[in-house]
Amino acid sequence: MTKIGSLYEDTAAPAPTTVPLTGAQEADFVVIGAGYTGLSAAIHAAKRNVRTIVLEANEIGHGGSGRNHGHCVPVYGFINPEKAIEKLGTERGNRFTRILADSGDRVFSLIREYGIDCEAAPTGALQLAHSAQAMPKMERQHAFYERLGTNPVLLDRDQAIALTGSQSFHGGWMHTGGGHLNPLGYVRGLARAAMTEGAEVHTNSPVLSLERKNGGWLVTCPQGTVHAKRVGIATNAYTDGLLPPLGKSFFLMSSYAIASEPIDPALRETILPQNHNFGDTRPDVRYVRFDKQNRLIMGGLVEPTIGTNFDKTTAFIANRLKEMFPRIGKIKWRWHWSGRIAINMDRAPHLYNPAEGLFALVGYSGRGVPTATALGEVLGEAGCGMPTNELPMEISELKSLAAAPLLSIMVPRLRGPYNRLRARLE
Ligand SMILES: Cc1cc2nc3c(=O)[nH]c(=O)nc-3n(C[C@H](O)[C@H](O)[C@H](O)COP(=O)(O)OP(=O)(O)OC[C@H]3O[C@@H](n4cnc5c(N)ncnc54)[C@H](O)[C@@H]3O)c2cc1C
C-alpha cells in the first residue's frame, strides 16, 4: 500500500479485505475508482440488484476520499434552484437541488445505516464571518439555506465566540446538516457497505483500457477483464489518461493537511467546546476541527513553500492559530500530508456521457465529502440504466479546458499571497 503519511492511516478503522481483479468477469456496471463517488454509486446500484464491480488502482480511499480534512460542509456556491429547473425541468431540477441540499444528512444517514466506524460528528458545520463586512454574506447564505428548508441557525457575535472560543469572529451561521468525520474510516466503511449490498470491490486493479465490445464495454486490468453493460468513471483529481480528455477537463491544485498530537484536555475545552468544525469567510479559508482524540487538524491549499515544507507550514499555521486563540501555546504537530483537488471553472462537479453506457463524474473543487457521496448516487442511477433524460443532473460536454496546465501552475503560486492581501484590505 502507498503510504501518504496521514493521521488517518494511523487512526481509521481497517479496510475490508479485497484482492485484485483476476480472470474474465461479467457485470452490469463497472465503477472505476474507490472513493466516495464510486462507492456511493456502487452501493446505489448493488442495492437494486445490478451486478456491480468496483476497480481501484491502489487501495480504498487512495484519492481525496482517504486524505481530506474531514469537513462535511454541504454549502455550495453552485446551487441555484431556478437555474436547475430551467436546465432540467421542474421535477429533475428540484431533485438535483434536493440532493445537494440534503447531502450532509445523506452522509450521516449512510454512516448510521451501515454502522460505519469513522468518528462521525454530525454536530453542524460553522460558517464564520472574519470581519463585520462579511456578515451580510453570512446572512444571505443563511436565508438561502432557510429557503431550502435545511434549518440553518444564524449566529451573532456572542454565539460565534461561545461556539469557537475565539474572539476573531463577528458571527456567522451553522449548517445543521454538516459536521465532520474520519475520511479514511468513512470511505472504508462505504466499501464495506457496497460489498454488503453485493458489489465486488477489487483493489490494486488499475484500469488500463476501455474498449467498446458486443454492445458493452471491455474493461482491462493487469490480471483480469470485466465485460459490462455500463461503466462509471469516478477518478476525480486522480484521473489518468484512461479517457482523454477527462483529466484535462479541470485544473489541478494541491491541498495539504497537518495534524497535532492530542492537545491538553483543559485547553481543548476552551476551543470548539461543542466539537464543531468551522471554515471562515477569508478568501484563504481557515478550516479547523479536532478528531476524537483531541488532535487538531488544519490545512489549506499548497503554495510554493506552505504545505510542502513541514517547518514552514507548521510555523505559518501556528501564527494563524495564535491570532484566533491567543492562549493556545505550543502545539506539537506530528502528521503532514497532501492530495490533489480537481477544479472546474464553475466550481461545480460535472457528469459526462461521452459514449453509450459510459459515464464520468468529476470536478468537486475541494468539497467532496457530502457532494461526492450524494451525487455518486446519480452515477449509480446511470449505472442502473436510467435514461439520461431522467437523471437529476445535466450531462455536460466533455472537452479539454485549454488553460488547465497554466492554471494548475499559476493559481497555487499567486492565490495565497493575493488572498492574504485581499483579507488585509477588507
Ligand atoms: C487534502 C485535501 C483536503 C480536502 N478536504 C476536504 C474537506 O474537508 N471536505 C470536503 O468535502 N472535501 C475535501 N476535499 C475534497 C474531497 O476529498 C474530494 O472531492 C473527494 O474525495 C472526491 O471523491 P471521489 O470519489 O470523486 O475521488 P477520489 O476519492 O479522489 O477517488 C478517485 C480514485 O480513483 C482511483 N483511480 C484513478 N485512476 C484509476 C484507474 N485507471 N483505475 C482504477 N482506479 C483509478 C484513484 O486511485 C482514487 O482512489 C479535500 C481534498 C484533499 C486532497
The ligand as a Tripos MOL2 file, in Angstrom:
@<TRIPOS>MOLECULE
LIG
   53    58     1     0     0
SMALL
NO_CHARGES

@<TRIPOS>ATOM
      1 C1         -6.0060   17.4530    1.3220 C.3       1 LIG1
      2 C2         -7.4460   17.5130    0.9090 C.ar      1 LIG1
      3 C3         -8.3860   18.0550    1.7690 C.ar      1 LIG1
      4 C4         -9.7350   18.0750    1.4200 C.ar      1 LIG1
      5 N1        -10.6440   18.4710    2.3570 N.ar      1 LIG1
      6 C5        -11.9580   18.3220    2.1170 C.ar      1 LIG1
      7 C6        -12.8970   18.5450    3.1530 C.ar      1 LIG1
      8 O1        -12.5530   18.8340    4.3090 O.2       1 LIG1
      9 N2        -14.2140   18.4220    2.8480 N.ar      1 LIG1
     10 C7        -14.6430   18.0540    1.6030 C.ar      1 LIG1
     11 O2        -15.8570   17.9730    1.3870 O.2       1 LIG1
     12 N3        -13.7660   17.7660    0.6110 N.ar      1 LIG1
     13 C8        -12.4410   17.8740    0.8330 C.ar      1 LIG1
     14 N4        -11.5370   17.5390   -0.1380 N.ar      1 LIG1
     15 C9        -12.0430   17.0580   -1.4470 C.3       1 LIG1
     16 C10       -12.5460   15.5870   -1.4030 C.3       1 LIG1
     17 O3        -11.6230   14.7750   -0.7420 O.3       1 LIG1
     18 C11       -12.7970   15.0730   -2.8250 C.3       1 LIG1
     19 O4        -13.6320   15.9730   -3.5100 O.3       1 LIG1
     20 C12       -13.4540   13.7060   -2.8320 C.3       1 LIG1
     21 O5        -12.7550   12.8100   -2.0290 O.3       1 LIG1
     22 C13       -13.5770   13.1700   -4.2630 C.3       1 LIG1
     23 O6        -14.0140   11.8490   -4.1800 O.3       1 LIG1
     24 P1        -14.0030   10.9200   -5.4490 P.3       1 LIG1
     25 O7        -14.5430    9.5960   -5.0240 O.co2     1 LIG1
     26 O8        -14.6930   11.5730   -6.5870 O.co2     1 LIG1
     27 O9        -12.4790   10.7920   -5.8820 O.3       1 LIG1
     28 P2        -11.2210   10.1840   -5.1050 P.3       1 LIG1
     29 O10       -11.5090    9.9460   -3.6910 O.co2     1 LIG1
     30 O11       -10.0530   11.0270   -5.4340 O.co2     1 LIG1
     31 O12       -11.0470    8.7540   -5.7480 O.3       1 LIG1
     32 C14       -10.5770    8.5560   -7.0550 C.3       1 LIG1
     33 C15        -9.9560    7.1530   -7.0970 C.3       1 LIG1
     34 O13        -9.7740    6.7580   -8.4670 O.3       1 LIG1
     35 C16        -8.6510    5.8940   -8.4910 C.3       1 LIG1
     36 N5         -8.2000    5.7660   -9.8950 N.ar      1 LIG1
     37 C17        -7.6670    6.7290  -10.6900 C.ar      1 LIG1
     38 N6         -7.4020    6.2060  -11.9230 N.ar      1 LIG1
     39 C18        -7.7810    4.8980  -11.8980 C.ar      1 LIG1
     40 C19        -7.7500    3.8300  -12.8460 C.ar      1 LIG1
     41 N7         -7.2920    3.9960  -14.1100 N.pl3     1 LIG1
     42 N8         -8.2120    2.6100  -12.4720 N.ar      1 LIG1
     43 C20        -8.7010    2.4020  -11.2330 C.ar      1 LIG1
     44 N9         -8.7320    3.3920  -10.2880 N.ar      1 LIG1
     45 C21        -8.2880    4.6170  -10.6170 C.ar      1 LIG1
     46 C22        -7.6560    6.5790   -7.5690 C.3       1 LIG1
     47 O14        -6.6510    5.6920   -7.1130 O.3       1 LIG1
     48 C23        -8.5730    7.0810   -6.4500 C.3       1 LIG1
     49 O15        -8.6250    6.1960   -5.3480 O.3       1 LIG1
     50 C24       -10.1650   17.5630    0.1430 C.ar      1 LIG1
     51 C25        -9.2140   17.0370   -0.7440 C.ar      1 LIG1
     52 C26        -7.8730   16.9980   -0.3810 C.ar      1 LIG1
     53 C27        -6.8750   16.3980   -1.3270 C.3       1 LIG1
@<TRIPOS>BOND
     1     1     2 1
     2     2     3 ar
     3     2    52 ar
     4     3     4 ar
     5     4     5 ar
     6     4    50 ar
     7     5     6 ar
     8     6     7 ar
     9     6    13 1
    10     7     8 2
    11     7     9 ar
    12     9    10 ar
    13    10    11 2
    14    10    12 ar
    15    12    13 ar
    16    13    14 ar
    17    14    15 1
    18    14    50 ar
    19    15    16 1
    20    16    17 1
    21    16    18 1
    22    18    19 1
    23    18    20 1
    24    20    21 1
    25    20    22 1
    26    22    23 1
    27    23    24 1
    28    24    25 2
    29    24    26 1
    30    24    27 1
    31    27    28 1
    32    28    29 2
    33    28    30 1
    34    28    31 1
    35    31    32 1
    36    32    33 1
    37    33    34 1
    38    33    48 1
    39    34    35 1
    40    35    36 1
    41    35    46 1
    42    36    37 ar
    43    36    45 ar
    44    37    38 ar
    45    38    39 ar
    46    39    40 ar
    47    39    45 ar
    48    40    41 1
    49    40    42 ar
    50    42    43 ar
    51    43    44 ar
    52    44    45 ar
    53    46    47 1
    54    46    48 1
    55    48    49 1
    56    50    51 ar
    57    51    52 ar
    58    52    53 1
@<TRIPOS>SUBSTRUCTURE
     1 LIG1         1 GROUP 0 **** ****
